[in-house]
């Protein structure tokens, strides 16, 4: 539908014919309208079997016309009341007189201003009947339930049914996001489960996304089709994704995406900034890293450039008072090294420049310092001992004693991952698709503002950035999701600019339902956020804060004589929330999921890793007083 933004001009085009000519909703009760229109079998308790039994007795075209009059125009009129005008939702077609459905007029809802016309302009609604959002919610819930029956009924039917059903669902979602400026009697519209469900409507959008199977994985699209709304799915068809050159064909042979996996032993080569570059790898002091880890600390790489452009590297111990940047990245982008704790000089210098530029953009006084001022970063390639005892040339530079000595520090570094990212000043997310997409979104918005101030929405860039972040490979990996969740702040790196994740949460008015879908996919609510003063505080403050809030609530309820219970977040429901974060996310080594799950549950990964592999998950489950029955059906 045309109220959904089309970012690249290639969004799924829905030219749905206006079939309900001469059949109008009479406004005398939405639920009973089928009986008055000659379809009494659609009133009351209706099953798909009932619909199929009567389908053979009715003309298909007539049934489609009635369905559109009831499920599309009827829902609009029942919710909008006097603000509804049918002509605002019909678009004249070609010379043959064919008309199509349109929602272009409702685009005016999604701008913040009083000079925009349209059927629901705030000025036109003043003095008219206010929309009762409580009654609207009841209508939308009934319509949503009925649309699910139509969806199951349409299986195996002609393609036009899928388009009609998608239009029903999109208009329900549109009305569920009633704009802030509209008069209202009740404060909230009510909770509606607008998540897409398997059926012809979702299949229509799925097939559109999978036309570009070089950038979309079947598993990612399937996960989206059961976690976001139909409006969000249609919006995603209008995004241009950056082609990484990966092959998702083998993903069909597994139950999850494997295109981004980097297996130890593969012919993996750390990428240079430019393909033609042959610069040498840069090492840091192994002994300094091991000493800090053995003392129970977290090594941070301090990089200092001398006036002669020589690069000096040393490790310092992290603390809440040491400013450093934690790097979150995908090994599939080439910024990894399974053979040693080194990076090509060009990559390391690029990282230093990015962090320095980000610091200057965040803190203006940084630009006062000379370029020789040290930059501190935490990067797994340098700060976690290498995972294998071989180099690309097949010759390990470490002695057998050093190889053995690195096993324990590696486990220590992984066990302290939660504190590592919580103490960092910010987490810098590096993802090749995000880098290209953020720049493109910014430039397009700039062009829009020059061409037409009226059409430019200052929140459009935020939504595009959030969309790219939500569907990026960076957000489909378990480890990088953990890094985002544990961070004080997450900053996304573009080609020539940075965007704070928190900025995408602020001030959005347009396409609120779609925006909320993306934020839910990027949810940081799985664990606590912020910066602890010690690792022990990180472990305990969630429970203490919950107890404090509970005590304050009980004190207030005694004064006001309220008895509404307060839900406290403990490990009992943290497990379910943390476990659900894995849906649609993958990892190269599934053993890493134990560490991520432990951190998301706000437990000690160090203690869990000391147990045998068979006892690690059991130890997490033993913290729960009860477990969801559906856990027995989970296939990993």
C-alpha positions as CSV (number, residue, x, y, z in Angstrom):
1,X,0.0,0.0,0.0
2,X,1.3,3.5,-0.8
3,X,1.2,4.9,2.7
4,X,4.4,2.8,3.4
5,X,7.6,4.5,2.5
6,X,9.4,3.4,-0.7
7,X,13.1,4.0,0.0
8,X,14.5,2.8,-3.3
9,X,11.5,2.9,-5.7
10,X,11.4,-1.0,-5.8
11,X,9.0,-1.7,-3.0
12,X,6.4,-4.4,-3.5
13,X,3.7,-2.8,-5.7
14,X,0.2,-3.7,-4.8
15,X,-2.3,-2.7,-7.4
16,X,-5.4,-4.1,-5.8
17,X,-8.6,-3.5,-7.9
18,X,-11.6,-1.8,-6.3
19,X,-14.0,-4.7,-6.4
20,X,-16.6,-3.4,-3.8
21,X,-18.4,-1.2,-6.3
22,X,-22.0,-0.6,-5.3
23,X,-21.5,-2.4,-1.9
24,X,-21.0,-0.1,1.0
25,X,-20.7,-0.7,4.7
26,X,-23.8,0.8,6.3
27,X,-22.3,1.7,9.7
28,X,-24.9,-0.2,11.7
29,X,-22.5,-2.6,13.4
30,X,-19.3,-4.0,11.9
31,X,-19.7,-7.5,13.3
32,X,-23.2,-8.0,12.0
33,X,-22.7,-6.5,8.6
34,X,-22.3,-9.9,6.8
35,X,-25.9,-10.9,7.8
36,X,-27.3,-7.7,6.4
37,X,-25.2,-8.1,3.2
38,X,-26.4,-11.6,2.6
39,X,-23.6,-13.6,4.2
40,X,-25.1,-14.8,7.5
41,X,-22.6,-17.7,7.7
42,X,-19.9,-15.1,8.5
43,X,-21.5,-14.0,11.7
44,X,-20.8,-15.7,15.1
45,X,-18.4,-18.6,15.5
46,X,-17.0,-19.1,12.1
47,X,-14.5,-21.8,11.1
48,X,-12.4,-22.1,7.9
49,X,-14.4,-25.3,7.1
50,X,-17.6,-23.2,7.2
51,X,-16.1,-20.7,4.8
52,X,-14.9,-23.4,2.4
53,X,-18.3,-25.1,2.5
54,X,-20.1,-22.0,1.5
55,X,-17.4,-20.9,-1.0
56,X,-18.6,-23.5,-3.5
57,X,-22.1,-21.9,-3.3
58,X,-21.1,-18.3,-3.9
59,X,-19.6,-16.6,-6.9
60,X,-16.0,-15.9,-6.2
61,X,-16.0,-12.3,-7.5
62,X,-19.0,-11.4,-5.4
63,X,-17.4,-12.9,-2.3
64,X,-14.2,-10.9,-3.0
65,X,-16.3,-7.7,-3.4
66,X,-18.0,-8.3,-0.1
67,X,-14.8,-9.1,1.7
68,X,-13.3,-5.8,0.5
69,X,-16.4,-3.8,1.5
70,X,-16.4,-5.4,5.0
71,X,-12.7,-5.9,5.8
72,X,-11.2,-2.9,4.2
73,X,-13.7,0.0,3.7
74,X,-15.9,-1.2,6.6
75,X,-13.0,-1.2,9.1
76,X,-11.9,2.3,7.9
77,X,-15.4,3.7,8.3
78,X,-16.1,2.0,11.7
79,X,-12.9,3.4,13.2
80,X,-12.7,6.9,11.6
81,X,-16.4,7.7,11.8
82,X,-17.1,11.1,10.4
83,X,-13.5,11.5,9.3
84,X,-13.9,8.8,6.7
85,X,-14.5,9.5,3.0
86,X,-14.4,6.6,0.6
87,X,-13.0,8.6,-2.2
88,X,-9.9,9.2,-0.2
89,X,-9.1,5.5,-0.5
90,X,-9.9,4.9,-4.2
91,X,-7.5,5.8,-7.0
92,X,-8.7,6.2,-10.6
93,X,-6.8,3.9,-12.9
94,X,-6.3,3.6,-16.6
95,X,-8.6,4.7,-19.4
96,X,-10.7,1.6,-19.1
97,X,-12.1,2.9,-15.9
98,X,-10.5,0.4,-13.6
99,X,-10.0,1.8,-10.0
100,X,-7.5,0.7,-7.4
101,X,-7.2,0.9,-3.6
102,X,-4.9,3.7,-2.2
103,X,-3.8,4.8,1.2
104,X,-1.8,7.7,-0.1
105,X,-4.0,10.3,1.6
106,X,-3.2,8.8,5.0
107,X,0.4,9.8,4.5
108,X,-0.6,13.1,6.0
109,X,-1.0,11.4,9.4
110,X,2.7,10.8,9.4
111,X,4.0,14.4,9.3
112,X,4.2,16.7,12.3
113,X,2.7,19.9,11.2
114,X,-0.6,21.8,10.8
115,X,-0.2,22.9,7.1
116,X,-0.8,19.4,5.6
117,X,-4.2,18.6,4.1
118,X,-5.8,15.2,3.8
119,X,-8.7,13.3,5.2
120,X,-7.4,13.3,8.7
121,X,-6.0,16.7,9.0
122,X,-6.1,17.9,12.6
123,X,-7.8,21.2,11.6
124,X,-10.6,19.3,9.9
125,X,-11.2,17.1,12.9
126,X,-11.6,20.0,15.3
127,X,-15.2,20.3,16.4
128,X,-16.1,17.0,14.9
129,X,-16.9,13.7,16.7
130,X,-13.8,12.5,18.6
131,X,-12.6,9.0,17.8
132,X,-13.2,6.6,20.7
133,X,-10.0,4.6,20.7
134,X,-11.5,2.0,23.1
135,X,-14.2,1.2,20.6
136,X,-11.7,1.4,17.8
137,X,-9.5,-1.2,19.6
138,X,-12.5,-3.6,19.9
139,X,-13.3,-3.2,16.2
140,X,-9.7,-3.8,15.2
141,X,-9.3,-6.9,17.4
142,X,-12.4,-8.4,15.8
143,X,-11.2,-7.5,12.3
144,X,-7.7,-8.9,13.1
145,X,-9.2,-12.2,14.2
146,X,-11.4,-12.4,11.1
147,X,-8.5,-11.5,8.8
148,X,-6.6,-14.6,10.2
149,X,-9.6,-16.8,9.2
150,X,-9.6,-15.2,5.7
151,X,-5.9,-15.9,5.5
152,X,-6.3,-19.6,6.1
153,X,-9.4,-19.7,3.8
154,X,-7.3,-18.2,1.0
155,X,-4.8,-21.1,0.9
156,X,-4.9,-22.6,-2.5
157,X,-7.2,-19.9,-3.9
158,X,-6.4,-17.5,-6.7
159,X,-3.6,-14.9,-6.2
160,X,-6.0,-12.0,-5.9
161,X,-7.0,-13.3,-2.5
162,X,-3.5,-12.9,-1.2
163,X,-3.4,-9.3,-2.3
164,X,-6.8,-8.6,-0.8
165,X,-5.8,-10.2,2.5
166,X,-2.6,-8.2,2.7
167,X,-4.6,-5.0,2.2
168,X,-6.9,-6.0,5.0
169,X,-4.0,-6.5,7.4
170,X,-2.2,-3.4,6.3
171,X,-5.2,-1.1,6.9
172,X,-5.7,-2.7,10.4
173,X,-2.1,-2.0,11.3
174,X,-2.4,1.5,9.9
175,X,-5.4,2.3,12.0
176,X,-3.7,0.8,15.1
177,X,-1.1,3.6,14.8
178,X,-3.6,6.5,15.3
179,X,-1.6,9.8,15.0
180,X,-0.7,11.8,18.0
181,X,-2.5,14.9,16.7
182,X,-6.0,13.3,16.4
183,X,-8.6,14.0,19.0
184,X,-9.3,11.1,21.2
185,X,-11.6,10.1,24.1
186,X,-9.4,7.4,25.6
187,X,-5.6,7.5,26.1
188,X,-4.6,4.1,24.7
189,X,-5.7,2.2,21.7
190,X,-5.0,-1.2,23.4
191,X,-2.6,-4.0,22.7
192,X,-3.0,-5.7,19.3
193,X,-0.9,-8.6,18.2
194,X,0.1,-7.4,14.8
195,X,2.8,-10.0,14.2
196,X,2.6,-11.5,10.7
197,X,1.5,-15.2,10.5
198,X,2.1,-17.9,8.0
199,X,-0.3,-17.7,5.1
200,X,-0.8,-16.3,1.6
201,X,-0.5,-12.7,2.7
202,X,3.0,-13.3,4.3
203,X,4.0,-15.6,1.3
204,X,3.3,-12.7,-1.1
205,X,5.9,-10.5,0.7
206,X,8.3,-13.4,1.3
207,X,8.5,-14.2,-2.4
208,X,9.2,-10.5,-3.1
209,X,12.1,-10.4,-0.6
210,X,13.7,-13.7,-1.8
211,X,13.9,-12.4,-5.3
212,X,17.2,-10.9,-4.2
213,X,18.6,-14.1,-2.6
214,X,22.2,-12.8,-2.7
215,X,21.5,-10.5,0.2
216,X,18.5,-12.2,1.9
217,X,18.8,-15.5,3.6
218,X,15.7,-17.8,3.6
219,X,16.1,-18.3,7.3
220,X,16.2,-14.6,8.1
221,X,13.1,-13.9,5.9
222,X,11.3,-16.8,7.6
223,X,12.1,-15.4,11.0
224,X,11.0,-11.9,10.0
225,X,7.7,-13.3,8.7
226,X,6.8,-14.5,12.2
227,X,8.2,-11.6,14.3
228,X,7.3,-8.3,12.6
229,X,4.1,-6.8,11.1
230,X,3.0,-7.0,7.5
231,X,3.7,-3.3,7.1
232,X,7.3,-3.8,8.2
233,X,7.7,-6.7,5.7
234,X,6.4,-4.5,2.9
235,X,8.7,-1.7,3.9
236,X,11.7,-4.0,3.8
237,X,11.0,-4.8,0.2
238,X,11.8,-1.1,-0.5
239,X,15.3,-1.2,1.0
240,X,18.5,-1.7,-1.1
241,X,20.8,-4.0,0.8
242,X,24.6,-4.1,0.2
243,X,25.8,-7.2,-1.5
244,X,28.5,-8.9,0.5
245,X,29.1,-11.5,-2.2
246,X,28.0,-14.4,0.1
247,X,26.2,-17.5,-1.0
248,X,23.1,-18.4,1.0
249,X,22.2,-21.5,-1.1
250,X,23.8,-23.9,1.5
251,X,21.7,-22.4,4.3
252,X,18.7,-24.4,2.9
253,X,20.5,-27.6,4.0
254,X,20.6,-26.5,7.6
255,X,18.1,-25.1,10.1
256,X,19.9,-21.7,10.4
257,X,22.0,-19.3,8.3
258,X,25.6,-20.4,7.9
259,X,26.8,-17.9,5.3
260,X,28.5,-15.7,8.0
261,X,30.2,-18.6,9.8
262,X,34.0,-18.7,9.9
263,X,35.2,-22.2,10.8
264,X,38.7,-22.7,12.3
265,X,40.8,-24.4,9.6
266,X,39.1,-22.7,6.7
267,X,41.3,-20.9,4.2
268,X,40.6,-17.6,6.1
269,X,42.7,-14.5,5.3
270,X,42.5,-11.3,7.3
271,X,41.4,-8.6,4.9
272,X,43.5,-5.5,4.2
273,X,41.8,-2.1,3.7
274,X,42.6,-2.3,0.0
275,X,42.9,-5.6,-1.9
276,X,46.2,-4.6,-3.4
277,X,47.7,-3.8,0.0
278,X,50.5,-6.1,1.3
279,X,51.5,-4.4,4.5
280,X,52.8,-6.4,7.5
281,X,50.8,-7.6,10.5
282,X,51.3,-5.6,13.7
283,X,51.7,-7.5,17.0
284,X,51.3,-6.4,20.6
285,X,53.1,-7.6,23.7
286,X,51.8,-11.1,24.5
287,X,53.3,-11.0,28.0
288,X,51.5,-7.8,29.0
289,X,48.2,-9.3,27.8
290,X,48.7,-12.5,29.7
291,X,49.8,-10.7,32.9
292,X,46.7,-8.5,33.0
293,X,44.4,-11.5,32.4
294,X,46.2,-13.6,35.1
295,X,45.7,-10.8,37.6
296,X,42.0,-10.9,37.0
297,X,41.9,-7.8,34.7
298,X,40.8,-6.9,31.2
299,X,43.5,-5.9,28.7
300,X,42.9,-2.8,26.6
301,X,45.1,-2.0,23.7
302,X,46.6,1.5,23.9
303,X,47.8,2.8,20.5
304,X,50.1,5.8,20.3
305,X,51.6,7.4,17.2
306,X,54.9,9.1,17.5
307,X,55.8,12.3,15.6
308,X,57.8,10.0,13.2
309,X,54.5,8.1,12.6
310,X,55.8,5.0,14.4
311,X,53.1,3.1,16.1
312,X,53.6,2.0,19.7
313,X,51.2,-0.6,21.2
314,X,50.9,-1.6,24.9
315,X,48.2,-3.1,27.1
316,X,46.6,-1.3,30.0
317,X,44.1,-2.7,32.5
318,X,40.5,-1.7,32.0
319,X,38.4,-0.1,34.7
320,X,35.3,2.0,34.9
321,X,37.5,5.0,35.0
322,X,39.6,4.2,31.9
323,X,38.1,5.5,28.7
324,X,38.3,3.0,25.9
325,X,36.2,1.9,22.9
326,X,35.0,-1.7,22.5
327,X,34.8,-2.8,18.8
328,X,31.9,-5.0,17.7
329,X,32.4,-6.5,14.3
330,X,31.8,-9.5,12.0
331,X,34.7,-11.8,11.2
332,X,33.0,-12.4,7.9
333,X,33.9,-8.8,7.0
334,X,37.6,-9.8,7.2
335,X,38.5,-8.1,10.5
336,X,39.4,-11.3,12.2
337,X,42.4,-13.6,12.6
338,X,42.0,-17.2,14.0
339,X,45.8,-17.8,13.6
340,X,47.2,-15.1,15.8
341,X,46.8,-11.9,17.8
342,X,47.7,-9.6,14.9
343,X,46.1,-7.3,12.3
344,X,47.5,-5.8,9.1
345,X,48.9,-2.3,9.8
346,X,46.4,-0.7,7.4
347,X,43.5,-2.2,9.3
348,X,44.8,-1.1,12.7
349,X,45.5,2.4,11.5
350,X,42.0,2.6,10.0
351,X,40.5,1.5,13.4
352,X,42.6,4.1,15.2
353,X,41.4,6.9,12.8
354,X,37.7,5.8,13.1
355,X,37.9,5.8,16.9
356,X,39.7,9.1,17.0
357,X,37.1,10.7,14.7
358,X,34.3,9.3,16.8
359,X,35.8,10.6,20.0
360,X,36.1,14.1,18.3
361,X,32.5,14.0,17.2
362,X,31.3,12.9,20.7
363,X,33.6,15.2,22.7
364,X,34.6,18.4,21.0
365,X,37.7,18.9,23.3
366,X,39.2,15.8,21.8
367,X,40.1,17.9,18.7
368,X,42.3,20.0,20.9
369,X,44.7,17.1,21.6
370,X,47.5,16.3,19.2
371,X,47.2,13.3,16.9
372,X,49.8,11.6,19.0
373,X,47.3,11.3,21.9
374,X,46.9,7.5,22.7
375,X,43.7,5.8,21.6
376,X,42.5,2.9,23.7
377,X,40.5,0.1,22.1
378,X,39.3,-3.3,23.1
379,X,39.3,-5.7,20.1
380,X,39.0,-9.4,20.4
381,X,41.9,-10.0,17.9
382,X,44.3,-8.3,20.2
383,X,42.8,-8.7,23.7
384,X,41.7,-12.4,23.6
385,X,44.4,-15.0,23.0
386,X,44.3,-16.7,19.6
387,X,42.0,-19.7,19.4
388,X,44.2,-22.1,17.3
389,X,47.9,-23.0,17.4
390,X,48.7,-22.4,13.8
391,X,49.4,-19.5,11.5
392,X,48.5,-18.9,7.8
393,X,52.0,-20.1,6.9
394,X,51.6,-23.2,9.1
395,X,54.3,-22.1,11.6
396,X,53.2,-20.9,15.1
397,X,55.4,-18.3,16.5
398,X,54.5,-19.3,20.0
399,X,56.4,-21.9,21.9
400,X,54.6,-25.0,23.1
401,X,54.7,-23.6,26.6
402,X,53.1,-20.3,25.4
403,X,50.4,-22.2,23.5
404,X,49.4,-24.0,26.7
405,X,49.7,-20.9,28.7
406,X,47.2,-19.1,26.4
407,X,44.4,-21.6,27.0
408,X,43.6,-20.4,30.5
409,X,43.8,-16.6,29.8
410,X,41.6,-17.1,26.7
411,X,38.9,-18.6,29.0
412,X,39.3,-15.8,31.4
413,X,38.9,-13.1,28.7
414,X,35.7,-14.7,27.4
415,X,34.3,-15.1,31.0
416,X,34.7,-11.3,31.5
417,X,33.0,-10.3,28.3
418,X,30.1,-8.7,30.1
419,X,32.2,-6.4,32.1
420,X,34.4,-5.6,29.1
421,X,31.6,-4.1,27.1
422,X,29.8,-2.6,30.1
423,X,32.9,-0.6,31.2
424,X,33.6,0.7,27.6
425,X,32.8,4.3,27.0
426,X,30.9,3.1,24.0
427,X,30.7,0.2,21.6
428,X,31.5,0.9,18.0
429,X,29.6,-1.3,15.6
430,X,31.4,-2.1,12.4
431,X,29.4,-3.8,9.7
432,X,30.1,-3.4,6.0
433,X,26.4,-3.2,5.2
434,X,25.8,-0.6,7.9
435,X,28.8,1.4,6.8
436,X,27.4,1.8,3.3
437,X,23.8,2.1,4.2
438,X,24.2,4.8,6.8
439,X,26.0,7.0,4.4
440,X,23.5,6.4,1.6
441,X,20.6,7.2,3.9
442,X,22.1,10.4,5.0
443,X,22.8,11.6,1.5
444,X,19.4,10.7,0.3
445,X,17.7,12.6,3.1
446,X,19.9,15.6,2.4
447,X,18.8,15.6,-1.3
448,X,15.2,15.3,-0.2
449,X,15.4,18.3,2.1
450,X,16.8,20.4,-0.8
451,X,14.2,19.3,-3.3
452,X,11.1,19.6,-1.1
453,X,11.0,20.7,2.5
454,X,7.4,19.6,2.6
455,X,8.1,16.0,1.7
456,X,11.2,15.7,3.9
457,X,10.6,14.1,7.3
458,X,13.4,14.6,9.7
459,X,12.7,11.2,11.2
460,X,13.0,9.3,7.9
461,X,16.8,8.9,8.2
462,X,16.3,7.5,11.7
463,X,13.9,4.9,10.5
464,X,16.1,3.8,7.6
465,X,19.2,3.6,9.9
466,X,17.2,1.6,12.4
467,X,15.9,-0.7,9.7
468,X,19.4,-1.4,8.3
469,X,20.7,-2.0,11.8
470,X,17.8,-4.4,12.6
471,X,18.3,-6.6,9.4
472,X,22.1,-6.3,9.2
473,X,24.2,-9.4,9.6
474,X,25.6,-7.7,12.8
475,X,22.2,-8.1,14.4
476,X,21.8,-11.7,13.3
477,X,24.8,-12.9,15.3
478,X,24.6,-14.0,18.9
479,X,27.9,-12.5,20.0
480,X,27.5,-9.1,18.5
481,X,23.9,-8.8,19.9
482,X,25.4,-9.5,23.3
483,X,27.9,-6.7,22.8
484,X,25.1,-4.3,21.9
485,X,23.0,-5.3,24.9
486,X,25.8,-4.9,27.4
487,X,27.0,-1.5,26.1
488,X,26.5,1.8,27.7
489,X,26.1,3.3,24.2
490,X,26.3,1.8,20.7
491,X,27.5,3.9,17.9
492,X,27.1,2.8,14.2
493,X,29.9,3.6,11.9
494,X,29.2,5.0,8.4
495,X,31.6,6.0,5.6
496,X,32.0,9.5,6.8
497,X,29.8,9.8,9.9
498,X,28.6,8.1,13.0
499,X,25.1,7.5,14.3
500,X,24.3,6.8,17.9
501,X,21.8,4.0,18.4
502,X,20.0,6.1,21.1
503,X,19.3,8.9,18.6
504,X,17.2,6.5,16.5
505,X,14.9,6.1,19.5
506,X,14.2,9.8,19.9
507,X,11.6,12.0,18.2
508,X,10.2,9.5,15.7
509,X,6.6,10.2,14.7
510,X,6.3,8.6,11.3
511,X,5.5,5.0,10.7
512,X,5.5,4.3,14.4
513,X,4.4,0.7,14.0
514,X,7.2,-0.1,11.7
515,X,9.7,1.7,13.8
516,X,8.7,-0.1,16.9
517,X,9.2,-3.4,15.1
518,X,12.8,-2.5,14.4
519,X,13.4,-1.4,18.0
520,X,12.0,-4.6,19.3
521,X,14.4,-6.6,17.0
522,X,17.2,-4.5,18.5
523,X,15.9,-4.7,22.1
524,X,18.4,-4.1,24.8
525,X,15.9,-5.1,27.5
526,X,17.2,-8.7,27.8
527,X,19.7,-7.6,30.6
528,X,20.5,-4.5,32.6
529,X,22.3,-1.6,31.1
530,X,24.7,1.0,32.4
531,X,28.1,1.0,34.0
532,X,28.9,-0.9,37.2
533,X,31.6,0.2,39.6
534,X,32.6,-3.4,40.1
535,X,31.9,-6.9,38.6
536,X,30.0,-7.9,41.8
537,X,27.7,-4.9,41.4
538,X,27.0,-5.9,37.8
539,X,25.8,-9.3,39.2
540,X,23.6,-8.0,41.9
541,X,22.1,-4.7,41.1
542,X,19.2,-6.0,39.0
543,X,17.7,-7.9,42.0
544,X,18.4,-5.1,44.4
545,X,16.8,-2.5,42.1
546,X,13.8,-4.7,41.7
547,X,13.5,-5.1,45.5
548,X,13.8,-1.3,45.9
549,X,11.1,-0.6,43.3
550,X,8.9,-3.2,44.9
551,X,9.3,-1.7,48.3
552,X,8.5,1.8,47.0
553,X,5.5,0.4,45.2
554,X,4.2,-1.3,48.3
555,X,4.7,1.9,50.3
556,X,2.7,3.9,47.7
557,X,0.0,1.2,47.4
558,X,-0.6,1.4,51.2
559,X,-1.0,5.1,51.0
560,X,-3.3,4.9,47.9
561,X,-4.9,1.5,48.9
562,X,-4.0,0.1,45.5
563,X,-3.5,-3.7,45.2
564,X,-2.1,-4.0,41.7
565,X,0.8,-6.5,41.7
566,X,4.2,-5.4,40.4
567,X,6.1,-7.8,38.2
568,X,9.7,-8.1,39.2
569,X,12.4,-9.2,36.7
570,X,14.3,-12.1,38.2
571,X,16.2,-15.0,36.6
572,X,12.9,-16.9,36.3
573,X,11.7,-14.7,33.5
574,X,15.2,-13.5,32.4
575,X,15.8,-17.0,31.1
576,X,12.8,-16.9,28.7
577,X,13.6,-13.3,27.6
578,X,17.3,-14.1,27.0
579,X,16.5,-17.4,25.3
580,X,14.1,-15.7,22.9
581,X,16.9,-13.3,21.9
582,X,18.5,-16.3,20.1
583,X,15.6,-16.5,17.6
584,X,16.8,-15.6,14.2
585,X,20.5,-15.3,15.4
586,X,23.4,-17.6,14.7
587,X,27.0,-18.3,15.7
588,X,29.9,-20.2,14.2
589,X,30.6,-22.1,17.5
590,X,27.4,-23.1,19.2
591,X,29.4,-23.5,22.5
592,X,29.5,-19.7,22.5
593,X,25.8,-19.6,23.1
594,X,26.4,-20.8,26.7
595,X,28.5,-17.7,27.4
596,X,26.1,-15.3,25.7
597,X,23.1,-16.9,27.5
598,X,24.8,-16.7,30.8
599,X,25.6,-13.0,30.3
600,X,22.1,-12.2,29.1
601,X,20.8,-13.8,32.3
602,X,23.2,-11.6,34.4
603,X,25.0,-14.7,35.8
604,X,28.7,-15.4,36.1
605,X,30.1,-16.9,32.8
606,X,33.4,-17.6,34.7
607,X,31.7,-20.0,37.0
608,X,29.8,-21.7,34.2
609,X,32.8,-22.2,32.0
610,X,34.6,-24.0,34.8
611,X,32.0,-26.8,34.5
612,X,32.1,-29.6,32.0
613,X,30.2,-29.0,28.7
614,X,27.4,-31.4,29.7
615,X,26.9,-29.5,33.0
616,X,26.9,-25.9,31.8
617,X,23.3,-25.8,30.5
618,X,22.1,-27.8,33.4
619,X,23.6,-25.2,35.8
620,X,21.7,-22.4,34.0
621,X,18.4,-24.4,34.1
622,X,18.9,-25.1,37.8
623,X,18.5,-21.4,38.5
624,X,14.9,-21.5,37.4
625,X,12.0,-22.4,39.6
626,X,9.9,-23.2,36.5
627,X,10.5,-23.6,32.7
628,X,8.2,-23.1,29.8
629,X,6.8,-26.3,28.4
630,X,7.6,-25.2,24.8
631,X,11.3,-25.5,25.7
632,X,11.0,-29.3,25.2
633,X,10.2,-28.7,21.5
634,X,13.1,-26.4,20.7
635,X,15.4,-27.6,18.0
636,X,18.9,-26.0,18.0
